[in-house]
Structures are given as structure tokens and as C-alpha cells.
Amino acid sequence: MITSKQRSFLKGLAHELDPIVMIGKGGLTENVIKEMNTCLDTRELIKVKLQEGAELDPKETANRAADMLDAEFVQAIGRKFVLYRYSKAKAKEGKQIVLPK
């Protein structure tokens, strides 16, 4: 569980990110979850976009995805949302996101 201070810090980092995963009208399919899992392992912080054909609620979809991926929901704005998950692989490389206390 991240604190409000950490969430605010992650929002600032996410501002510059482009969406790297797109969710279409198929919703949260197994392939979309796999892609999000891979992206979280390599980046820790990802922005996801719901395409126009997807009739899903962004916050509900983000929370469902976060539960499935053992990630933290950071924010949802419009049709985009941000997820964060600590990556042990990135920690070994010394390139992980360092959250404020």
C-alpha cells in the first residue's frame, strides 16, 4: 500500500509518460494482462489507455487490473490510468523508482 505522498510523487512521474498499453473493446483479456505484467516488470510505472471502442469505466478497470497484477492504482484521468508495481529485477539493476518515505 502506498501513501498519499508516494501517490503524488508517482503522479508527477506519470505525467510525462505516454500510454504503452491500449485496452480495446475486448476489455481486460489474458493477453492485455500479460502485456501489462511485462511492462510493470520492466518499467514499474505504466500508463494505460482505454480506446474509444472500450465501454469500460477507467477507475473500475484500473482497480481490477491492479488486483490481478498485484499492483497499485495511482490515478485515472479521462480514459487513461496509471499503475505502479515495485520490480525486484529493477532493484537488482539499481534503476528502480525510489519512493519518498
Backbone torsions as a table, in degrees:
resi	resn	phi	psi	omega
1	MET	NA	128.9	-180.0
2	ILE	-98.1	152.3	-179.2
3	THR	-83.4	169.7	179.2
4	SER	-65.5	-33.3	177.5
5	LYS	-66.2	-42.7	178.2
6	GLN	-66.5	-40.1	178.3
7	ARG	-61.0	-42.9	178.7
8	SER	-62.7	-41.8	177.6
9	PHE	-60.8	-45.2	-179.6
10	LEU	-66.8	-35.0	176.6
11	LYS	-60.6	-40.8	177.9
12	GLY	-63.2	-41.3	177.7
13	LEU	-68.2	-36.9	-176.9
14	ALA	-72.2	-22.0	-178.1
15	HIS	-54.7	-38.9	-176.9
16	GLU	-82.7	-12.1	-175.8
17	LEU	-77.6	146.8	169.8
18	ASP	-96.5	149.9	177.1
19	PRO	-61.8	132.1	-179.8
20	ILE	-111.6	-10.4	175.5
21	VAL	-126.4	133.6	178.3
22	MET	-114.8	133.9	177.3
23	ILE	-109.2	121.5	-178.7
24	GLY	-95.8	-161.1	-176.3
25	LYS	-68.8	-13.4	176.2
26	GLY	-73.1	-16.1	178.7
27	GLY	78.6	-151.7	-177.9
28	LEU	-82.4	79.6	179.1
29	THR	-79.8	170.0	178.8
30	GLU	-59.8	-39.9	179.9
31	ASN	-66.9	-37.9	178.2
32	VAL	-65.4	-42.9	178.7
33	ILE	-62.5	-42.9	177.9
34	LYS	-60.5	-43.8	180.0
35	GLU	-63.9	-43.2	178.4
36	MET	-63.7	-38.8	178.6
37	ASN	-62.3	-45.4	178.6
38	THR	-62.2	-44.5	-179.6
39	CYS	-64.5	-40.1	178.2
40	LEU	-65.5	-36.0	178.0
41	ASP	-64.6	-36.6	-176.4
42	THR	-91.4	-25.7	-174.4
43	ARG	-118.3	-24.0	-176.7
44	GLU	73.9	-35.7	-177.2
45	LEU	-127.3	121.2	-178.4
46	ILE	-130.7	150.2	173.7
47	LYS	-111.7	133.3	-176.6
48	VAL	-120.6	141.6	179.9
49	LYS	-119.4	135.1	172.4
50	LEU	-89.8	121.6	-179.6
51	GLN	-72.5	164.4	-175.4
52	GLU	-57.2	-34.4	-178.5
53	GLY	-73.3	-15.3	-178.2
54	ALA	-83.7	114.5	179.7
55	GLU	-96.1	62.7	-178.8
56	LEU	-118.7	152.0	174.3
57	ASP	-82.4	124.6	-176.7
58	PRO	-57.2	-45.4	-177.9
59	LYS	-67.4	-42.3	179.6
60	GLU	-64.3	-43.8	178.7
61	THR	-64.2	-41.9	179.7
62	ALA	-63.0	-44.2	179.8
63	ASN	-66.6	-38.4	176.8
64	ARG	-64.2	-44.7	178.6
65	ALA	-63.5	-42.3	179.4
66	ALA	-60.6	-41.9	177.8
67	ASP	-63.7	-42.5	-178.6
68	MET	-67.5	-31.2	-174.9
69	LEU	-101.3	0.5	-175.6
70	ASP	55.2	45.9	-178.4
71	ALA	-116.8	175.3	178.6
72	GLU	-107.7	131.6	172.7
73	PHE	-74.8	127.9	-179.5
74	VAL	-100.9	-55.6	-179.8
75	GLN	-164.4	161.4	172.8
76	ALA	-135.2	127.5	177.7
77	ILE	-133.7	121.0	-178.9
78	GLY	61.2	-125.2	-179.3
79	ARG	-100.2	15.8	180.0
80	LYS	-119.9	150.0	173.5
81	PHE	-144.3	160.9	-175.4
82	VAL	-122.4	136.0	176.4
83	LEU	-124.4	150.1	178.6
84	TYR	-132.7	139.0	171.7
85	ARG	-148.2	128.5	177.3
86	TYR	-60.4	135.5	-179.6
87	SER	-114.6	118.6	178.1
88	LYS	-65.9	-33.9	179.0
89	ALA	-63.7	-41.6	178.4
90	LYS	-67.9	-33.2	179.2
91	ALA	-64.5	-39.4	178.3
92	LYS	-63.9	-33.5	178.8
93	GLU	-80.1	-12.8	-177.6
94	GLY	75.8	22.7	-176.8
95	LYS	-119.1	20.7	-178.6
96	GLN	-77.9	161.5	176.0
97	ILE	-74.9	126.9	-179.8
98	VAL	-96.4	112.4	-178.7
99	LEU	-82.6	143.7	175.9
100	PRO	-67.8	155.2	-178.9
101	LYS	-76.0	NA	NA
